[in-house]
């Protein structure tokens, strides 16, 4: 009997690797990974039974922790702070992207509203002019004579 497998998308955040595989991929001892987990430097996913599962992103983070420690001489407290700040920067960049997208949509809506308003004003103006009652002040052109007007002279 065959079992139907659930289709599942995998990305860099999908916890896939058991601790021994993750340690090998990161070039570290499994005990080092456990230590990093206890200190909160790298927090892998967990199975229902509590086993650690590392994602590709966790492996990259393990390598970065090792680089900062060995090549840059940063202590673990410093590494933890760097990781926290990097996460904060990523979150802020993501939020900025969202706000920029919202702003672009708002600008597009504003341009549409302005175009609609101009059309509406022109239509309303035409409707007002069309509603003028021309029968109230009849006017006919009566020729081409020029009449000059002068104010009445004052009596002294």
Secondary structure in CASP SS format (residue, H / E / C, confidence):
PFRMAT SS
TARGET T0000
AUTHOR 0000-0000-0000
METHOD secondary structure of the structure
MODEL  1
X C 1.00
X C 1.00
X C 1.00
X C 1.00
X C 1.00
X C 1.00
X C 1.00
X C 1.00
X C 1.00
X C 1.00
X C 1.00
X C 1.00
X C 1.00
X C 1.00
X C 1.00
X C 1.00
X E 1.00
X C 1.00
X H 1.00
X H 1.00
X H 1.00
X H 1.00
X H 1.00
X H 1.00
X H 1.00
X H 1.00
X C 1.00
X C 1.00
X C 1.00
X H 1.00
X H 1.00
X H 1.00
X H 1.00
X H 1.00
X H 1.00
X H 1.00
X H 1.00
X H 1.00
X H 1.00
X C 1.00
X C 1.00
X C 1.00
X C 1.00
X C 1.00
X E 1.00
X E 1.00
X C 1.00
X C 1.00
X C 1.00
X C 1.00
X C 1.00
X E 1.00
X E 1.00
X E 1.00
X C 1.00
X H 1.00
X H 1.00
X H 1.00
X H 1.00
X H 1.00
X H 1.00
X H 1.00
X H 1.00
X H 1.00
X H 1.00
X H 1.00
X H 1.00
X H 1.00
X H 1.00
X H 1.00
X C 1.00
X C 1.00
X C 1.00
X C 1.00
X C 1.00
X H 1.00
X H 1.00
X H 1.00
X H 1.00
X H 1.00
X H 1.00
X H 1.00
X H 1.00
X H 1.00
X H 1.00
X H 1.00
X H 1.00
X H 1.00
X H 1.00
X H 1.00
X H 1.00
X H 1.00
X H 1.00
X H 1.00
X H 1.00
X H 1.00
X H 1.00
X H 1.00
X H 1.00
X H 1.00
X H 1.00
X H 1.00
X H 1.00
X H 1.00
X H 1.00
X H 1.00
X H 1.00
X H 1.00
X H 1.00
X H 1.00
X H 1.00
X H 1.00
X H 1.00
X H 1.00
X H 1.00
X H 1.00
X H 1.00
X H 1.00
X H 1.00
X H 1.00
X H 1.00
X H 1.00
X H 1.00
X H 1.00
X H 1.00
X H 1.00
X H 1.00
X H 1.00
X H 1.00
X H 1.00
X C 1.00
X C 1.00
X C 1.00
X C 1.00
X C 1.00
X C 1.00
X C 1.00
X C 1.00
X C 1.00
X C 1.00
X C 1.00
X C 1.00
X C 1.00
X C 1.00
X C 1.00
X C 1.00
X C 1.00
X C 1.00
X C 1.00
X C 1.00
X C 1.00
X C 1.00
X C 1.00
X C 1.00
X C 1.00
X C 1.00
END
